[in-house]
Structures are given as C-alpha cells and as structure tokens.
Amino acid sequence: MIEIQRGSVWRIPTVGRERTVLVIENNAVIRLHPGGIVCALVQEAEDARDTLVTVPIKRPVAGVVMAPDISGFRPERFEQGKLEGYLSSEDMERVDRAVRAVLDL
C-alpha cells in the first residue's frame, strides 16, 4: 500500500473524470482509520482569488484549494492516482485557517 500523507497533492480518478485533491486529514488518523482519506478539492487555474475560504497555490500544481469542497476518498483511488507533490508549510497553514473558517472551528 502507498503512503498517503497530509499536505500531499494527488490526481485521482473519480466517477467520470480525474480530480486534483489536497490531503487535509491528520497522518495518524489516516494510518489508524484508512477507510476514507479527507481531502479538499484543488481547482487548477493559473490565476485564482485569495479569499477567506480559498487558497491559491503555485506548487506542486497551479490552482486554488477550495476549503468548502471537502470530501472523503477511498485509499484505492490514490493507488490508481498520481502523487504531484507536497504543499509548503506556509500554504498548508493557510489551508488550515480556511478549513477552520468553513467548519467554524
């Protein structure tokens, strides 16, 4: 089995199309409860707005992390997908703030 980590960006197959996602789930939870991996959708775009709930990123893909668009994906999707790379710690902190705002945490 592949190792899926928080902060990793993947292209995974879904019903009808491929999606780019950012893993936002805690690494310990991923290991202890591997039934579904919690991710935020990344919309790939060259120019994206920075708002309270959207986080533009440049690497590992150019796009915007959509904090309101959170879903769980089975580990099998990642085995069929492609790891694009990892978000920087600064970008991940911005995503954390956006997710906390969306979920009122």
C-alpha positions in Angstrom: 0.0 0.0 0.0 1.2 3.5 -0.8 1.8 6.0 2.0 -0.7 8.9 1.9 0.3 12.0 3.9 -1.3 15.2 5.0 -0.2 18.0 2.6 0.2 15.8 -0.4 -1.5 16.8 -3.7 -2.8 13.9 -5.9 -4.5 13.5 -9.2 -7.0 10.7 -8.6 -9.7 9.0 -10.7 -13.3 9.6 -9.7 -16.5 8.8 -11.4 -16.4 10.3 -14.9 -13.2 12.3 -14.5 -9.9 12.8 -12.8 -9.7 15.3 -9.8 -6.8 17.0 -8.1 -7.1 16.9 -4.3 -5.1 18.0 -1.3 -5.0 15.6 1.6 -6.0 17.5 4.8 -6.5 14.6 7.2 -4.2 14.1 10.1 -1.5 11.5 9.3 -2.2 9.4 12.5 -5.9 9.2 11.6 -5.0 8.1 8.0 -2.9 5.3 9.5 -5.4 4.3 12.2 -8.6 4.6 10.1 -7.7 4.1 6.5 -11.3 3.7 5.2 -11.5 7.2 3.7 -9.0 10.0 3.2 -10.3 13.5 3.8 -9.3 15.9 1.1 -10.0 19.4 -0.3 -10.6 19.9 -4.0 -7.9 21.8 -5.9 -9.2 23.6 -9.0 -6.3 24.0 -11.3 -6.0 27.5 -12.7 -3.3 30.0 -13.4 -5.0 32.9 -11.7 -7.1 32.4 -8.6 -8.6 34.7 -6.0 -7.4 34.5 -2.4 -10.4 34.7 0.0 -11.2 33.5 3.5 -12.1 30.0 2.1 -10.0 29.7 -1.0 -6.2 29.4 -1.0 -4.2 30.0 -4.3 -1.2 27.8 -4.7 1.7 27.6 -7.2 3.3 24.3 -6.3 3.0 21.4 -6.8 0.2 22.5 -9.1 -1.1 25.9 -10.0 -4.6 26.3 -8.7 -6.8 27.1 -5.8 -7.6 24.9 -2.8 -11.3 25.0 -2.2 -11.8 24.7 1.6 -15.7 24.4 1.3 -15.3 21.5 -1.1 -14.1 18.7 1.3 -14.7 15.0 0.5 -13.5 11.6 1.6 -11.9 9.3 -0.9 -11.1 5.6 -0.6 -7.4 4.7 -0.5 -7.9 2.7 -3.7 -8.3 5.9 -5.6 -4.9 7.0 -4.5 -3.4 3.7 -5.6 -4.7 4.4 -9.1 -3.7 8.1 -9.0 -0.5 10.1 -9.2 1.3 12.0 -6.4 2.0 15.5 -7.7 4.0 16.7 -4.6 3.5 18.4 -1.3 2.3 21.8 -0.2 4.7 24.1 1.6 4.1 24.5 5.3 3.1 28.1 4.8 0.5 27.2 2.2 -0.8 24.3 4.4 -1.2 26.7 7.3 -3.3 29.0 5.1 -5.4 25.9 4.1 -5.8 25.1 7.8 -7.2 28.6 8.5 -9.6 28.3 5.6 -10.9 24.9 6.7 -11.3 26.1 10.3 -13.3 29.1 8.9 -15.5 26.8 6.8 -16.2 24.4 9.7 -16.5 27.1 12.3 -13.7 25.6 14.4 
